[in-house]
Amino acid sequence: MGWSRICPSQHGESRVMALIVQKYGGTSVGSVERIQAVAQRVVQTVKAGNSLVVVVSAMGKTTDGLVKLANELSPNPNRREMDMLLSTGEQVSIALLSMALQALGQPAISLTGAQVGIVTETAHTRARILQIKTERLERHLKEGNVVVVAGFQGITDTDDLEITTLGRGGSDTSAVALAAALHASFCEIYTDVPGILTTDPRLVPDAQLMAEITCDEMLELASLGAKVLHPRAVEIARNYGMPLVVRSSWTEEPGTWVVSPMPQVRSLEGLELVHPVDGVEFDTDQAKVSLLRVPDRPGVAARLFGEIASQNLNVDLIIQSIHESNTNDIAFTVTRTSLKQAEAVASAILPALSVGITPLDRDAEVMVEDQIAKVAIAGAGMIGRPGVAAQMFSTLAAAGVNIRMISTSEVKVSCVIDQSDCDRAIAALCKTFSVNTSAVSDQPSAISHQSPKALNTPHPSPLTPPVRGVALDLNQARLAIRHIPDRPGMAAELFQLLAHQNISVDMIIQSQRCRVINGSTTRDIAFTVGQLDADMACAVLQKAAPDLGCGEIVVDREIAKVSIVGSGMVHQPGTAARMFEALAQHKINIQMIATSEIKVSCVVAREDGITALRLIHEAFGLSGIQQTQVST
């Protein structure tokens, strides 16, 4: 239609003629009165001179009720029939909202996902969008209609024309995908909270509203708060440069803008099947400091990184592996010029950290390495796509590159390798993931002076707050695999096994401590998965352990993951130390640590999870005066 991208004002009002996509969740259309209120808001937007597409979810708890009915008939209902059933919920909402708009004198027409042209994979209950055929939708818009679309659903492009649903977050995904396909000015997500908050307002009532947040920060906060935006929707917005705003259905407040980077040119074909990896990053100006066999007790990480911060040293990766006996290992990377200073700090503090260890284990030590490099893959499409990390590990193994250190986040997997392997690793990764954002030089010396970053790496100013939000995930379990042979390809084999079972892995930590067993050097690897996948993951690995030469597999379901996210921490040493200190002051032990440039995650005991969230939120001054009430 040639709609121009028009920037909204500070109050969310558009200028001149704009095409806007609005999405209303189930709570927003949960009753006749609420549907009428939505209709009033829609009419106001049209009277301001805008064309409008409205995407709605099923009313209130309708979907839950339909699922309950199905489960009363069958403990494992057929996926196709579930799609036929669940897709009816949105059809009720769109018809009623269209009637409400017509009653107000506003021309409107309701369309199902199939009628609007949302074409998906043939994957019932979890389909991804392949393309959107917008011809009918555009025709209705030209005729002056508000087009009311059923979210969460689509249709296959096969002869059978099967109805499909998109799974969790499907209505958000539908709305942002439609906005991208129509080249809309922006997309508004209306929900039961006033926007994106610094944490879950149900756990911390004085959480603050953010005026804006980057897509990268939003993706790293995938488990934030009331889950007002699904990662799939943010991924599409990021990939296609679509501005998003999250607003309350009940107020006129401006909400929170989710800021997208300038997009690369992308085809709308295969809309949700884009490359999971946007870029390969590398940094050869890295050195590693490892503290082995330090006490496994509260305050160790806080004291170590507090001293590091007092020296104004910037730390990049931090990992803490799972405990062994009553000790633990912590490793971190710094720039090479900072190595001597970091080593001196670690060596000076080690005796104090080791007080209280039994004589049998009193062999804590500091180890340093300066011939290392960090390689990483980054991309919004990694969330919810099992096997991306395994593909990275397989690529490095095939290139003969051994992984020395692993750290992960929702949108990045980083590996520390030998510096001599860096060029080979970059070339292999760029080829595997079909990206070229990190050039490989023919001159090894040139590589050592360059650190190209992925195109969408944030560039915050030093004044940006170090932490924008705090997230808590109580739905994970941790698996530890003991005594894995330390040779190229082992991590790849392990995580390919899980990927083949469609099991998504979150945090991955490879221990720094080596053991020699039967003449072979071994390490431990620990990782987290969703609670529902823990039993399957354990069974798969136990079956494969004898062939892989691994030791026991240990499962812990009583964990919580708490994370801080903020692009400003790049410029502000001591951010991680501040988080660790907040936990140490209340004797909360940190069981695992993993970091990326804009995120620090800690695993703690499940019983400490909510307390940890509140302590960290307070430590970074994120609490406000007003309390946020979540509507039901």
N, C-alpha and C positions, 0 to 999 in steps of 0.2 A: 504493500500500500504506500510505501515511501514515507512512512511516519518519521518525522525528525526527532532525534534524541534531544529532549528539552529538559534542562536541569530544574528540579523543584526548588521552591524557596525554602527558607529556614523553617517554615511552618508546614511543609509538606504540600503546599499548594503549587500547582503547575502554572506555567505562563503560556498564554495563547493556546494553541491546539495541541494537545498531547494525547497519546494513546497510553492508557494505564491498565495494568492488570492488577486486580485486587483478589486476595484470597481470604476467606473467612473459615475458621475452624469450627469443629462441632459444637463447642460451647457458645460460639457467637450466633449460631442458628439453632440453638437448643429448644426454642419454644416459638409459638406464633408471635408473641410480643417481641422476641429478639429478632426474628426474621423481619418484622415490620421496622425495627430500628435499623437494621442493615439496609433495608430498602430506602429509608430516609437518607442515610449516608451516601448511598449510591446515587440517588437523585441529586443531592447537593454537588457531588463530584461532576455529574454530567452538566448541571446548570453552570458550573464554572468554565465550561467550554471544552470538556474532555470527552474523548471516546473511551468506552469502558468494556473490558472483559472481566467477569467476576467468576472466580473458581470457589466452589464451596465443598465442604466435607459433609458427611452424614450428620443428622441432627443428634446432638448430645451423645448419649451412650448407645446409639442405634447399632453401630458395628459390633460392640461388645455383646449386645443382646442377640444379634444374628449368629455370632460365633457360639454363644451358649446354646442356642437352639440346635445348631449343627452337632455340637458335642453331646447333646442329649440323645441324638440318633445314632451317632457313631463316634468311637474314641479316636478314629483317624479318618476324618472325612476326605473324600476325593477332592484334590486341589482344583480341578476344573469346576466341579459343582460349587466349591467354596467361592470361586470367582463369580459364578452366576448369582449366588446368594448375596455376597457382600456388595456387589456393584449396584444392587437395588437401593441401598441406603442413600447414596448421593442423588439418585433419581428423584427421590421424594423431596430432598432439599432444593434442587434446582427448579422443580415445578412450582413449589410453594413460593420461592423467592421471585420467580417470574410473575406469578399471580399478584404478589404484593406490589411489585413495581408497576404492573399494568393498572392496579387499583389506584395508584398515585398519578396515573396519566403518562407514565414513562414506557415507551415501547420496549419490549424485552422478549427474548426467546431463549428457551432452555435447550441445551444440547448435551447428549451423553459424550463420553470420551470417544466412542466410535464415530458419532455424528460430527464431532469437531475435527476428526482426522488425526487423533493421537495413535500412532502405529507403534506397536511394541514387539518385543521378542515373544516367542511361544514358551513362556516360562510362568505357569500359573502361580498366582499369589506373590510373585516377586519379579515381575517383568521389568525390563528397562526400556526406555523410550528410544526407538530407532529414528523416527522422524515425525513431523507434524505437517499434515496437508492442510494448509490454512485457507484454501479457496472459499469454502462455504462460510467460514467464520468472517473472512474479510467482506464477503458480500453482505452479510447481515449488518456488519458495522457501517458500511456505506449507506445502508438503508436507514441508519439512525437508531438501530436497536442496541440495547445493552445485551450482550451475549452472556448468559449464565451457564457455566460449564461444570459438569460433574468431575470433580477431582478424583485422583486415586485409581483411575481406570483408563483402559485403552482397548485396542483391538489388533489382532494380528493381520499381517498383510498376506495371508494365505487364502486358498480357496474356501476354507472353512470359516473364515472370519470369526475366530474365537475371541470371546470377551476375556480380558485379562485385568488383573489388578497389580498395582505397583509395589505393594508392601508398605512397610513403615515409612512415614513421611511422604506418602504418595501424593497428597493434595498439594503440599509445598512444592514437590517436584513438578507436578503438573503445571502449577502457576508459573514457576520460573521458566520452565521449558516453553510454555506458550509465549511468555514475554520475550524470550530470546528469538523464537521463530517469527514473531511479529515485529521484531525490532522496536519493541515498546520503549517509551521514555523511561519508565521504571516500573518496579513491581512492589506492591504493598502487601505485607503479610499481617493480617489482623488477628489478634489472639487475646488471651485472658490476662496478660501482663502488659505493662506500659512500654515494653521494649526489651532490649538485651540488658540484663542486670549483671552486676559484678559477681554474683553467685546465686544459688537457688534461694529464692525468697521464702520458700516453705521451710528452709532450714535456718536462714539468716534473714529475719524480717526487715532489717534496716539495710539490705543490699541496695547499692546505688544504681541508678539508670545511667547507661553510657550514651553519649550523644552519637558516637560513631565507633565502629570497630572494623578492622580490615578483614577480608575474607580469610586470610591465613590464620589470624588470631581466632576467628570464629570456628574454623575447621579444627584447630587444636583444642578448642573448648567444646568438642562434639558432645561431651556428656554434661554440659553446663545447665544448671538451673532447671527450669520448667521445660527444657528441650523445645524451645519455641521455634527453632529452625533445624530441619534435618540436614545432615551433611550432604546428601545428594543434591538438595536444592542449592546449597552454598557452592558446591562444586560446579554446577551449571552456571551460576551467576559469575563465578570466578573465570570460568573458561570463555564465556561470551561477553564479559564486561558489563553485565546487567546490574545497575544499581538496585539495591533492595532497601526497603525500610520496614521495620517491625514496629507495629503500633497497637495500642489497645482498642478493642471494639467499643469500649464504654466511655472513652474520653476523647478530647480533641488535642491531646498532647502530641508533640512532634515525633516521639518515638526514637528509635535508634537506626542510623544508616549503616548498612554493611557495605563497605567501600571495596570495589573491585579494581584490580590493576588494569592497565591498558591491555586488552586481550590480543593474543596472537590471532591471525586470520584462521578461522575454523569453518569447516563445512557443517551445515545443519543435518547432513546425512549421518546416520549413526550417532545421534545427538548425545546419548548416554554411554556410547561405546568408544569414547575418545581414548587416546593413549593415557594410561594411568600415571605415567611419569612425564613431567614437563621438562626436566633438565637433570643433567649430571653435574655435580659440583665437586670441586676438589680444593684442597689446601695443603701445601707442602711445608708451610711455615708452622709446623706443629712439633711438639715434644710431649712426652708422656711421663707423668710421675705416678707411681703405684705405691701404696702403703699396704703391705701384706700382713695378715694376722693381727689386726688391731681389734680391740674389744668390741663385741657385739652388744652395745648398750646405748641408751639415750645420751645424746650430747657429743658423741665423737665427731660426726660430720659437722655439727655446729661449731665446735672448737677449731677444727682444722680449717674450714673455709672462712671462719671469722678471722683467723690469723692471716690467711691468704688475702682477704679483702682489705685488712688493715695495711697491707703492703701495696694496695692499689693495683693488684695483679688481675688481669682479665683471664677468666677460666672459660674454656670452650666446652668440651664434653666432660661430663661427670658420670661415672657409673659406680654403683655399689652392688656387688653380687650378693647372693643369699649366704647366710652364715654357715659355717662349718665348725662343729663343736661350739666353743664360746667365742669364736673370733670371726672376723669378716675382712674383706679386701675392698679398698676404695682406690679408684684410679681417676685421674683427670688429665686433660691436655691444656697446654699453654703455648704461647709463641716461643720459638727457640731462644729469643733474646731474654725471655723471662725464666728460662729453665733453671739457671743456677740459683736465682732468688727463690723460686718455688721449691727447689730441692732443699735449700737451707731452711726454709720455714718448716717443711715437712719433717726434716731430720731433727730440728730443734724441739718440735712438739711431740715427736713420737714417744719419748720416755714418759711424758705425762699421760699420754693416751693409754700407755701399756700398764699403768698402775692397776694392780688387782688381778692381772692374768695369772693363772696358776703356773708354777715353774715349768711344767711340762710343755706349755705352749708359749713360753716367754722367748719367742724368736721373731718378733715383729721386725720388719725391715722396710727400707725405702729403696725402690728401684727406679731408675730413670732410663729413658730411651730418647735419642734425638734423631734417629734416622727413620722417621715414620712419616706417613701422610694420611690425610683423611679423605675418603671418597664418599659421596652420598648421592642418593637418588631422591628427588623431591617432586611431589605432584599431588593435586587434590584428588585425583582419581584412585589413589591407593586405598582410601577408606572403603571398607566393605568389599574389597577385591582380594580374596585369599590368594596367596601365591606370588605376590609381587616381590616381597622380601626374599622368598625362596628362589625366585628367578634371578635376583641380584646375586645371591650367594652362589647359585649354579654357574652364573656367568664368570664370577671371579675364580671359582674352582677350575672351570674349563680353561681359564687363562693361566692356571698355575699359581694363583695368588692366594696366600693364606691370610685368614682374617685374624687380627690380633685383638680386636675390641669391637663390640657392637653396641649401638644405642639407637633407639627408635622413638618415633612419635607418630601421631595420626597421619602426617603428611611428609615424613622424611625417614629414611633409613640411612644411618651413617656407619661406616666401617673404618677402623684404623688398620692400615697395612704397612708393610715395609716400603720405604720411600723408593727403593729401586724398582718396585712393582707398579708405581703410580701411572706411568704413561700407558703401560699395557692394560691396566685396570680401566682407565678412562676410555681408551679406544674400544675395549670390549663392551663396556656398559652403554656407551653411546650407540654402538651398533645394535645391541640387543633391544634397547628401548626406543630406537629410531629417533634420537635427539642429537643435536649438535651444539648445545649451548656451552659446552666446555671444549674448546679446541685443544687438540694434541699437537704440541710442537715437535718438530724434527730435532730440535736442540734441547737436550735434557736440561741445560743450564737455564734456558728460558722458562721452563716449567716452574723452576724453583722460585721464580720472581713473580709468578702470576697466580691469581686465585679467582678465575672467572666464576661468577655465581649464576644460579638459575635466573631466568628473566624476571620472575615475580618475587625475588627476595625483597623483603621490606627494607626501606632505608629511613628509619626513624631519626628524629633529631635528638640531641642529648637531653632536651627538655621533656621528651615523651615520658610519661610515668612508666616505671619499670614493669609494673604488673597491672593488667587491665581487669583480669578476672581470675577466680579460683573455682576449680571444678572438683567434684567428688564422684567416684564411680564405685558403687557397692556391689556391682554385679559381675565381678571378675573372680577367677580362681588362678592360682599360680602352680605351674608344674616345674619341677627341677629334674634335670637329667644329669646324673652323676657320671664322672669319669668317661667323658667322650674323647676318643682319640683325637689328638691335636694335629690334624692334617687337612690340606685343602679338600673341600667338598663335603665335610661332615655336616656343617650347618645347612648346606643345601639339601642333603639327603633328608635330614630331620624335618625341615619345614616343607619340603615337597610332599612328604607323607601326609602332613596335616592339610596342605592345600588341596590334595586329591580328595579329601573328605569334606571340602568346602568349609574348613575351620579357619576363621580369622584370628590372627595372633596380634596382640597389642604390644606391650613392652617385651623386649628381648634383651637379656643381659648375658654376656659371656664373661666368666670369671677370669681374673688375672693370675690366679694361683695355679701352678702346674703340679701334677703328681706323676710319678713314674710308676706304672703298674705293669708287671710282666715285661719290663723293658721298653714300654711305650709311654710317651708323654701324653697326659690327658688333662682336660679341663672340664668344668661344669658349665651348663647352660640352663638358665631359668627364663621362663616367659609366662605371660598372662594371656588367658583366653576368657571368653564369656562363660559364666557358670554353667550354662546349658551344654556347652561343648566340652567341659572338663573330662567327663567320663569317656567320651569317644576319643579325645586326644590321648588320654592315658592308655586306653586299650590299644590304639594304633601303635604307640611308641613301645609299649611292653612287648607286643608281637614282634616288632622289628629289632628290639635291643640286642638279642643274641647275634644277629647277622651284622649289626653295626659295631658290635664290640663295646657297647655302652654298659654302664652300671645300672643302679636302681632308678626308678622314676618315682618321685615324691610329689603328692598333690596336697595343696593347702587351699581350702575354700574359705577360710576365715580371714580374708584380707580386704583392704580397701585401698584404692588408688586416689591420691589427692594431688592436684596439679595447679601450678601457677602459669599464667600465659601473659605475655606482653612483649611487643616488638621493642619497647624501650630498654629491656634488660641487656640488649646488645651493648649499650654504651655505659652501663652502670654496674661496675664491679660490686660484689657483695650481695647481689639479689638472692642468690641461692642460699648464702650463709644466713640471711635474714629469715628465710623460710625454715631452715634447719634449726635456728635458734628458737623460733616460736614453738617448735615441737619439743625441743630439748627442755625448755623451761617448765613444761608440764609432763616431763618424763615419758614422752611418747617415743618409742624406739622406731627408727627407720630401718626397714627390712631390705629395700631395694631403692636404687636411684637411677633414673635415666633422664637425659637432657637433649634438647635441640637448641637452636639459636634463640627461640622465643618461648621455650617451655621447659619447666623443671617438674618432673613427676616423682613422687615417693610412694612406695607401698608401705602401709602400716597395718597393724592388726585391725580387723573389721570393727571391733568394739571401740576403737579410737577414731574411726573415720569421721564421724560428724563433729566431734570435738576438734580434730585436726583442722577440718575445713573452717570452723569458726575462729580458731586461733590464728590461722594464717590470714584469713580475711581481715581480721582486726590488726594484725601486725603490719599490713601494708596500707592501713588507713583507708580502707575501701568502704567502711560503713558510713551511712548517711543519717540524717535526722528523721526523715519520713520513713514510715514502714509501708511495705508493698503488700497488698492483699491480693491473693490469687483467686479469681472468680471460679465458681464451680457450676 
